[in-house]
Structures are given as C-alpha cells and as structure tokens.
Amino acid sequence: MNIKEKAAEAAELKRQGKCNCCQAVVRLLADETDIPVEQLDQLASGFALGMGNMENTCGALVGAGIIAGLKTKGVASVRYTKPLSELFRDKCGSMICKELKGRDTGKVLCSCPDCVKNAVLCYGEIFGIE
C-alpha cells in the first residue's frame, strides 16, 4: 500500500469512528515500526481530542510523531518531528486541536479525517515514502 492509500484508509477509520485520530495514524504507519498494532493502539489511546482534551497538539500529529520516534529508535527524532509539525501546520492551518476544530471561532480549519490523512501524508513526505 502506498502512502496515499494509507492516508485514505487512516482517514476512513477515523470517519467511521473506529478509533481516535492518533490511533488511525499509528495503525496505518505501524509497518514503519516493529511494535504490534495492538500496543500502538494502546500508546495512542490517550490522545483522543489531541493532547490535553483539545487544548494542545492534534492527536493525528502526535501519532505521526510517535511513529517517527519509533522509526528512528529515538535517535535525533526532532530532526524529523520539527519539519513534520511545520508541514502539518502548513497543510491544516494549525497544530492545535481546538483551533483545527474551530472550538472558539466556529470556523473549522481541518476536519479530523483530513488531519489524519494529512498527518500520514506529511510523515511520508518527511521520510521520503511514496
């Protein structure tokens, strides 16, 4: 499965309510790690509504960051997570869950399925996966 197909499948998992945003991303990028999907699901379970119940980083972006850390075995992961975050922000309009959902403004910048899709695509772009 190519990265666009993974992104579409991750977005569909979220759209169908089968998991939270973070879980959708880690599930479809699980093959980038040697961690079983079940454990990744557990790691990602606390990031529904982003970090801090919509107050901070989008859960989809957190998921991509988790996979980046696992892929790099924790060595210099910030070389990847910083540009990953910047690319995500450029595509989605923010990295903050409540801003993305328009909680305070009423203007949705990026839907959850689109955040999930973009997180997977950004990961692919940063790591050169097609």
SEZA-541732 format. One record per residue: x, y, z of N, C-alpha, C, O in turn; residue number from 1; residue in one letter. Coordinates in steps of 0.2 Angstrom, whole numbers. Layout:
# SEZA-541732
+--------+---------+-------+---------+----------+-------+--------+---------+-------+--------+---------+-------+-------+------+
: n.east : n.north :  n.up : ca.east : ca.north : ca.up : c.east : c.north :  c.up : o.east : o.north :  o.up : bakol : tivo :
+--------+---------+-------+---------+----------+-------+--------+---------+-------+--------+---------+-------+-------+------+
:      X :       Y :     Z :       X :        Y :     Z :      X :       Y :     Z :      X :       Y :     Z :   NUM :    a :
...
+--------+---------+-------+---------+----------+-------+--------+---------+-------+--------+---------+-------+-------+------+
END
This chain:
# SEZA-541732
+--------+---------+-------+---------+----------+-------+--------+---------+-------+--------+---------+-------+-------+------+
: n.east : n.north :  n.up : ca.east : ca.north : ca.up : c.east : c.north :  c.up : o.east : o.north :  o.up : bakol : tivo :
+--------+---------+-------+---------+----------+-------+--------+---------+-------+--------+---------+-------+-------+------+
:      4 :      -6 :     0 :       0 :        0 :     0 :      4 :       6 :     0 :      9 :       7 :     4 :     1 :    m :
:      3 :      11 :    -5 :       7 :       17 :    -5 :      5 :      22 :     1 :      0 :      21 :     4 :     2 :    n :
:      8 :      27 :     1 :       7 :       32 :     7 :      0 :      36 :     6 :     -3 :      37 :    11 :     3 :    i :
:     -2 :      37 :     0 :      -8 :       40 :    -2 :    -14 :      35 :     0 :    -19 :      37 :     3 :     4 :    k :
:    -13 :      29 :    -1 :     -18 :       24 :     1 :    -18 :      23 :     8 :    -24 :      22 :    11 :     5 :    e :
:    -13 :      23 :    12 :     -13 :       23 :    19 :    -16 :      29 :    22 :    -20 :      28 :    27 :     6 :    k :
:    -15 :      35 :    19 :     -18 :       41 :    22 :    -26 :      40 :    21 :    -29 :      42 :    25 :     7 :    a :
:    -28 :      38 :    15 :     -35 :       37 :    14 :    -38 :      32 :    19 :    -44 :      33 :    21 :     8 :    a :
:    -35 :      27 :    20 :     -38 :       22 :    24 :    -38 :      24 :    31 :    -43 :      23 :    35 :     9 :    e :
:    -33 :      28 :    33 :     -32 :       30 :    40 :    -38 :      35 :    41 :    -42 :      35 :    46 :    10 :    a :
:    -39 :      40 :    36 :     -45 :       45 :    37 :    -51 :      41 :    37 :    -56 :      43 :    41 :    11 :    a :
:    -52 :      36 :    33 :     -58 :       32 :    33 :    -60 :      28 :    40 :    -65 :      28 :    43 :    12 :    e :
:    -54 :      26 :    43 :     -55 :       23 :    50 :    -58 :      28 :    55 :    -62 :      27 :    59 :    13 :    l :
:    -55 :      34 :    54 :     -57 :       40 :    59 :    -65 :      42 :    57 :    -69 :      43 :    61 :    14 :    k :
:    -66 :      42 :    51 :     -73 :       45 :    48 :    -78 :      40 :    51 :    -83 :      42 :    53 :    15 :    r :
:    -76 :      33 :    51 :     -81 :       28 :    53 :    -81 :      28 :    61 :    -85 :      24 :    63 :    16 :    q :
:    -77 :      31 :    64 :     -77 :       31 :    72 :    -74 :      25 :    75 :    -76 :      23 :    80 :    17 :    g :
:    -70 :      22 :    71 :     -67 :       15 :    73 :    -61 :      17 :    78 :    -59 :      12 :    81 :    18 :    k :
:    -58 :      23 :    78 :     -53 :       24 :    83 :    -52 :      32 :    83 :    -56 :      36 :    80 :    19 :    c :
:    -48 :      34 :    88 :     -46 :       41 :    88 :    -41 :      43 :    83 :    -39 :      39 :    79 :    20 :    n :
:    -40 :      50 :    82 :     -35 :       52 :    77 :    -28 :      49 :    77 :    -25 :      47 :    72 :    21 :    c :
:    -26 :      49 :    83 :     -19 :       47 :    84 :    -19 :      39 :    83 :    -14 :      37 :    79 :    22 :    c :
:    -24 :      35 :    85 :     -24 :       28 :    83 :    -24 :      27 :    76 :    -21 :      22 :    73 :    23 :    q :
:    -28 :      31 :    72 :     -29 :       30 :    65 :    -22 :      31 :    62 :    -20 :      27 :    57 :    24 :    a :
:    -18 :      35 :    64 :     -12 :       37 :    61 :     -7 :      31 :    63 :     -3 :      28 :    58 :    25 :    v :
:     -6 :      29 :    69 :      -2 :       24 :    71 :     -3 :      17 :    68 :      1 :      13 :    66 :    26 :    v :
:    -10 :      16 :    67 :     -12 :        9 :    64 :     -9 :       9 :    57 :     -7 :       4 :    55 :    27 :    r :
:    -10 :      14 :    53 :      -8 :       14 :    46 :     -1 :      15 :    45 :      2 :      13 :    39 :    28 :    l :
:      3 :      17 :    50 :      10 :       18 :    49 :     14 :      12 :    53 :     20 :      13 :    54 :    29 :    l :
:     10 :       8 :    56 :      13 :        3 :    60 :     19 :      -1 :    57 :     23 :      -4 :    60 :    30 :    a :
:     18 :      -2 :    50 :      24 :       -6 :    47 :     30 :      -2 :    47 :     35 :      -5 :    45 :    31 :    d :
:     30 :       4 :    49 :      36 :        8 :    50 :     40 :       6 :    56 :     46 :       8 :    58 :    32 :    e :
:     37 :       2 :    60 :      40 :        0 :    67 :     40 :      -7 :    68 :     38 :     -11 :    63 :    33 :    t :
:     43 :     -10 :    73 :      42 :      -17 :    75 :     38 :     -18 :    81 :     38 :     -23 :    84 :    34 :    d :
:     33 :     -13 :    82 :      29 :      -13 :    88 :     22 :     -16 :    85 :     20 :     -14 :    80 :    35 :    i :
:     19 :     -21 :    88 :      12 :      -23 :    86 :      7 :     -18 :    86 :      7 :     -13 :    91 :    36 :    p :
:      2 :     -18 :    82 :      -3 :      -13 :    81 :     -7 :     -13 :    88 :     -9 :      -7 :    89 :    37 :    v :
:     -8 :     -18 :    91 :     -12 :      -18 :    97 :     -8 :     -13 :   102 :    -11 :     -10 :   106 :    38 :    e :
:     -2 :     -14 :   103 :       2 :      -10 :   108 :      2 :      -2 :   105 :      2 :       2 :   109 :    39 :    q :
:      3 :      -1 :    99 :       2 :        6 :    96 :     -4 :       9 :    98 :     -5 :      14 :   100 :    40 :    l :
:    -10 :       5 :    97 :     -16 :        7 :    99 :    -17 :       9 :   106 :    -20 :      14 :   108 :    41 :    d :
:    -14 :       5 :   110 :     -14 :        7 :   117 :    -10 :      13 :   119 :    -12 :      18 :   123 :    42 :    q :
:     -4 :      14 :   116 :       0 :       20 :   116 :     -4 :      26 :   114 :     -3 :      32 :   117 :    43 :    l :
:     -7 :      26 :   109 :     -11 :       31 :   106 :    -18 :      33 :   109 :    -21 :      38 :   107 :    44 :    a :
:    -20 :      28 :   113 :     -27 :       29 :   116 :    -28 :      35 :   120 :    -34 :      38 :   120 :    45 :    s :
:    -23 :      38 :   123 :     -24 :       44 :   127 :    -24 :      50 :   124 :    -24 :      56 :   127 :    46 :    g :
:    -23 :      50 :   117 :     -23 :       56 :   113 :    -29 :      58 :   109 :    -29 :      61 :   104 :    47 :    f :
:    -35 :      55 :   111 :     -41 :       57 :   108 :    -42 :      64 :   110 :    -41 :      66 :   116 :    48 :    a :
:    -45 :      68 :   106 :     -46 :       75 :   107 :    -39 :      79 :   108 :    -39 :      84 :   111 :    49 :    l :
:    -34 :      76 :   104 :     -27 :       79 :   105 :    -24 :      79 :   112 :    -27 :      75 :   116 :    50 :    g :
:    -19 :      82 :   113 :     -16 :       82 :   119 :    -20 :      87 :   124 :    -21 :      93 :   122 :    51 :    m :
:    -22 :      85 :   130 :     -25 :       89 :   134 :    -32 :      91 :   133 :    -34 :      97 :   134 :    52 :    g :
:    -36 :      86 :   130 :     -43 :       87 :   128 :    -44 :      94 :   124 :    -48 :      98 :   126 :    53 :    n :
:    -41 :      94 :   118 :     -41 :       99 :   113 :    -37 :     105 :   114 :    -37 :     109 :   110 :    54 :    m :
:    -34 :     105 :   120 :     -30 :      112 :   122 :    -24 :     112 :   118 :    -21 :     118 :   117 :    55 :    e :
:    -21 :     106 :   116 :     -14 :      107 :   113 :    -14 :     103 :   106 :    -18 :     103 :   102 :    56 :    n :
:     -8 :     100 :   105 :      -7 :       97 :    99 :    -12 :      92 :    96 :    -14 :      87 :   100 :    57 :    t :
:    -13 :      92 :    90 :     -18 :       87 :    87 :    -16 :      80 :    88 :    -10 :      79 :    87 :    58 :    c :
:    -20 :      76 :    89 :     -18 :       69 :    90 :    -16 :      65 :    84 :    -11 :      61 :    85 :    59 :    g :
:    -18 :      67 :    78 :     -15 :       64 :    72 :     -8 :      66 :    71 :     -4 :      62 :    70 :    60 :    a :
:     -6 :      72 :    73 :       1 :       74 :    73 :      5 :      70 :    78 :     11 :      68 :    77 :    61 :    l :
:      2 :      70 :    84 :       5 :       66 :    89 :      7 :      59 :    87 :     12 :      56 :    88 :    62 :    v :
:      2 :      56 :    83 :       3 :       49 :    81 :      9 :      48 :    76 :     13 :      44 :    76 :    63 :    g :
:      9 :      53 :    71 :      15 :       53 :    67 :     21 :      54 :    70 :     27 :      51 :    69 :    64 :    a :
:     21 :      58 :    76 :      27 :       59 :    80 :     29 :      53 :    84 :     35 :      52 :    84 :    65 :    g :
:     25 :      49 :    86 :      26 :       43 :    89 :     30 :      38 :    84 :     35 :      35 :    86 :    66 :    i :
:     27 :      38 :    78 :      30 :       33 :    74 :     37 :      36 :    72 :     41 :      31 :    71 :    67 :    i :
:     38 :      42 :    71 :      44 :       45 :    69 :     49 :      43 :    75 :     55 :      41 :    73 :    68 :    a :
:     47 :      43 :    81 :      52 :       41 :    86 :     54 :      34 :    86 :     59 :      32 :    88 :    69 :    g :
:     49 :      30 :    85 :      50 :       23 :    84 :     54 :      21 :    79 :     59 :      17 :    79 :    70 :    l :
:     53 :      24 :    73 :      57 :       23 :    67 :     64 :      24 :    68 :     69 :      21 :    65 :    71 :    k :
:     65 :      30 :    71 :      72 :       32 :    72 :     75 :      29 :    78 :     81 :      31 :    80 :    72 :    t :
:     72 :      25 :    82 :      74 :       22 :    88 :     76 :      27 :    93 :     80 :      26 :    98 :    73 :    k :
:     72 :      33 :    93 :      73 :       39 :    97 :     80 :      43 :    96 :     81 :      47 :   100 :    74 :    g :
:     83 :      41 :    91 :      90 :       45 :    90 :     88 :      51 :    85 :     86 :      50 :    79 :    75 :    v :
:     89 :      57 :    88 :      88 :       63 :    84 :     82 :      63 :    81 :     81 :      66 :    75 :    76 :    a :
:     76 :      61 :    84 :      70 :       61 :    81 :     67 :      68 :    80 :     63 :      69 :    75 :    77 :    s :
:     70 :      73 :    83 :      67 :       80 :    82 :     69 :      83 :    75 :     66 :      87 :    73 :    78 :    v :
:     74 :      79 :    72 :      76 :       81 :    65 :     70 :      80 :    61 :     70 :      83 :    56 :    79 :    r :
:     66 :      75 :    63 :      60 :       74 :    59 :     54 :      77 :    61 :     50 :      79 :    58 :    80 :    y :
:     53 :      77 :    68 :      47 :       79 :    71 :     46 :      87 :    70 :     40 :      89 :    69 :    81 :    t :
:     51 :      91 :    70 :      50 :       98 :    69 :     48 :      99 :    62 :     43 :     103 :    61 :    82 :    k :
:     51 :      97 :    56 :      48 :       98 :    50 :     41 :      95 :    49 :     37 :      97 :    45 :    83 :    p :
:     40 :      89 :    52 :      34 :       86 :    51 :     28 :      90 :    54 :     23 :      91 :    51 :    84 :    l :
:     30 :      93 :    60 :      25 :       98 :    63 :     24 :     104 :    59 :     18 :     106 :    58 :    85 :    s :
:     29 :     107 :    56 :      28 :      113 :    52 :     24 :     111 :    45 :     20 :     115 :    43 :    86 :    e :
:     26 :     106 :    42 :      22 :      104 :    36 :     15 :     102 :    38 :     10 :     104 :    34 :    87 :    l :
:     13 :      99 :    43 :       6 :       98 :    45 :      3 :     105 :    46 :     -3 :     105 :    44 :    88 :    f :
:      6 :     109 :    50 :       3 :      116 :    51 :      2 :     119 :    45 :     -4 :     122 :    44 :    89 :    r :
:      6 :     119 :    40 :       5 :      122 :    33 :     -1 :     119 :    30 :     -5 :     123 :    26 :    90 :    d :
:     -2 :     112 :    30 :      -7 :      109 :    26 :    -14 :     110 :    30 :    -19 :     111 :    27 :    91 :    k :
:    -14 :     110 :    37 :     -20 :      110 :    40 :    -22 :     117 :    43 :    -28 :     118 :    45 :    92 :    c :
:    -17 :     122 :    44 :     -19 :      128 :    46 :    -17 :     129 :    54 :    -17 :     135 :    56 :    93 :    g :
:    -16 :     124 :    57 :     -14 :      124 :    64 :    -11 :     117 :    66 :    -12 :     113 :    62 :    94 :    s :
:     -8 :     117 :    72 :      -6 :      111 :    75 :    -11 :     109 :    81 :    -10 :     104 :    84 :    95 :    m :
:    -14 :     114 :    83 :     -18 :      114 :    90 :    -25 :     111 :    88 :    -29 :     114 :    84 :    96 :    i :
:    -27 :     106 :    92 :     -34 :      103 :    91 :    -40 :     108 :    91 :    -43 :     108 :    86 :    97 :    c :
:    -40 :     112 :    96 :     -46 :      116 :    96 :    -46 :     121 :    91 :    -52 :     124 :    89 :    98 :    k :
:    -40 :     124 :    88 :     -40 :      128 :    83 :    -42 :     125 :    76 :    -46 :     127 :    72 :    99 :    e :
:    -40 :     119 :    75 :     -42 :      115 :    69 :    -49 :     114 :    69 :    -52 :     114 :    64 :   100 :    l :
:    -52 :     112 :    75 :     -59 :      111 :    75 :    -64 :     117 :    76 :    -70 :     117 :    76 :   101 :    k :
:    -61 :     123 :    77 :     -64 :      129 :    77 :    -68 :     130 :    84 :    -74 :     133 :    84 :   102 :    g :
:    -66 :     127 :    89 :     -70 :      127 :    95 :    -71 :     134 :    98 :    -77 :     135 :   100 :   103 :    r :
:    -67 :     139 :    97 :     -68 :      145 :    99 :    -70 :     150 :    94 :    -74 :     155 :    96 :   104 :    d :
:    -69 :     149 :    88 :     -71 :      153 :    82 :    -77 :     151 :    78 :    -80 :     155 :    75 :   105 :    t :
:    -78 :     144 :    79 :     -84 :      142 :    75 :    -82 :     140 :    68 :    -86 :     138 :    63 :   106 :    g :
:    -75 :     141 :    66 :     -73 :      140 :    59 :    -68 :     134 :    59 :    -63 :     135 :    62 :   107 :    k :
:    -70 :     129 :    56 :     -66 :      123 :    56 :    -61 :     124 :    51 :    -62 :     125 :    45 :   108 :    v :
:    -54 :     123 :    53 :     -49 :      124 :    48 :    -47 :     117 :    45 :    -46 :     117 :    39 :   109 :    l :
:    -48 :     111 :    48 :     -47 :      105 :    45 :    -51 :     100 :    49 :    -50 :      99 :    55 :   110 :    c :
:    -55 :      96 :    46 :     -59 :       90 :    49 :    -54 :      85 :    52 :    -48 :      84 :    50 :   111 :    s :
:    -56 :      81 :    57 :     -52 :       76 :    60 :    -50 :      71 :    54 :    -44 :      69 :    54 :   112 :    c :
:    -54 :      68 :    50 :     -52 :       64 :    45 :    -46 :      67 :    40 :    -42 :      64 :    38 :   113 :    p :
:    -47 :      73 :    39 :     -42 :       77 :    35 :    -36 :      78 :    39 :    -30 :      77 :    36 :   114 :    d :
:    -36 :      79 :    45 :     -30 :       80 :    49 :    -26 :      73 :    49 :    -20 :      73 :    49 :   115 :    c :
:    -30 :      67 :    50 :     -27 :       61 :    50 :    -24 :      59 :    43 :    -18 :      57 :    43 :   116 :    v :
:    -27 :      61 :    38 :     -24 :       60 :    31 :    -18 :      64 :    30 :    -13 :      62 :    28 :   117 :    k :
:    -18 :      70 :    32 :     -13 :       75 :    31 :     -7 :      73 :    36 :     -1 :      73 :    34 :   118 :    n :
:     -8 :      70 :    42 :      -3 :       68 :    46 :      1 :      62 :    43 :      7 :      62 :    43 :   119 :    a :
:     -3 :      57 :    40 :       1 :       52 :    36 :      4 :      54 :    30 :     10 :      52 :    29 :   120 :    v :
:      1 :      59 :    26 :       5 :       61 :    20 :     11 :      65 :    22 :     16 :      65 :    19 :   121 :    l :
:     11 :      69 :    28 :      17 :       73 :    30 :     22 :      68 :    32 :     28 :      69 :    31 :   122 :    c :
:     20 :      63 :    36 :      25 :       58 :    38 :     29 :      55 :    32 :     35 :      55 :    31 :   123 :    y :
:     25 :      53 :    27 :      28 :       50 :    21 :     32 :      55 :    17 :     38 :      53 :    15 :   124 :    g :
:     30 :      62 :    17 :      35 :       67 :    14 :     41 :      68 :    18 :     46 :      68 :    14 :   125 :    e :
:     41 :      68 :    24 :      47 :       69 :    28 :     52 :      63 :    28 :     58 :      64 :    28 :   126 :    i :
:     49 :      57 :    27 :      53 :       51 :    27 :     54 :      48 :    20 :     57 :      43 :    19 :   127 :    f :
:     52 :      52 :    15 :      53 :       50 :     8 :     49 :      44 :     6 :     52 :      40 :     2 :   128 :    g :
:     43 :      43 :     9 :      39 :       37 :     7 :     34 :      39 :     2 :     30 :      44 :     3 :   129 :    i :
:     34 :      35 :    -3 :      29 :       36 :    -9 :     23 :      32 :    -8 :     18 :      32 :   -12 :   130 :    e :
+--------+---------+-------+---------+----------+-------+--------+---------+-------+--------+---------+-------+-------+------+
END
